[in-house]
Amino acid sequence: RLATVDVPILISGETGTGKELFARWIHQESGSSGPFVPINCASVPDTLWESELFGHMRGAFTDARERRKGLVEVAADGILFFDEIGDMPLEMQGKLLRLIQERQYRPLGASEEESARCRFLFATHRDLNLMVQTGEFRKDLYYRISTLTERIPPLRERQEDILPLLDHYLALNSSKYRIAP
């Protein structure tokens, strides 16, 4: 159901529960012809967000020696996955909201807007509701990205998955290292 509906999905869960793995599964099951493009929101410096997402034209700033595609363009016909969306700077959240609403963006230094031809998925381990209440996360962006939500429970809440996971990794590693399980 989640894979075939082209609306933003917010995947929540503790660190290590498999949020990105679930997002990759959605991409695989969606039938999309484009790539799965992840971006770790915690690792992008504040000053590089726009260039990273929207790209830039040659000469847009001092070191812009050539045109560079942004991740929105790279993810065309695929999925752009924002991992740890709760770590995105507040000033960038307004620009992301506009991108999602209008499905348009402007590379730095460009005079024309381009169409965003990708689907958006988001993940977080944070309580975005609480962040909205404390002013750390935009309320309008929260409502836009949480059209559909899916919580990935930790393994301690789904103990029935332990043996199948153990079997999977035993088979994977025995094959990889050419040893008996």
LINVENNOR-V145338 format. One record per run of one state. SS is the DSSP state (H for helix, E for strand, - for the rest). FROM is the first residue (numbers start at 0). TO is the last residue. Records with the same first field share a line. If there is no record, write none. Layout:
SS = FROM-TO ; FROM-TO
This chain:
- = 0-7 ; 12-17 ; 30-34 ; 40-44 ; 56-66 ; 69-69 ; 74-77 ; 83-83 ; 87-88 ; 102-102 ; 105-106 ; 108-112 ; 115-117 ; 124-126 ; 133-137 ; 145-146 ; 151-153 ; 157-159 ; 176-180
E = 8-11 ; 35-39 ; 54-55 ; 67-68 ; 78-82 ; 103-104 ; 107-107 ; 113-114 ; 118-123 ; 147-150
H = 18-29 ; 45-53 ; 70-73 ; 84-86 ; 89-101 ; 127-132 ; 138-144 ; 154-156 ; 160-175
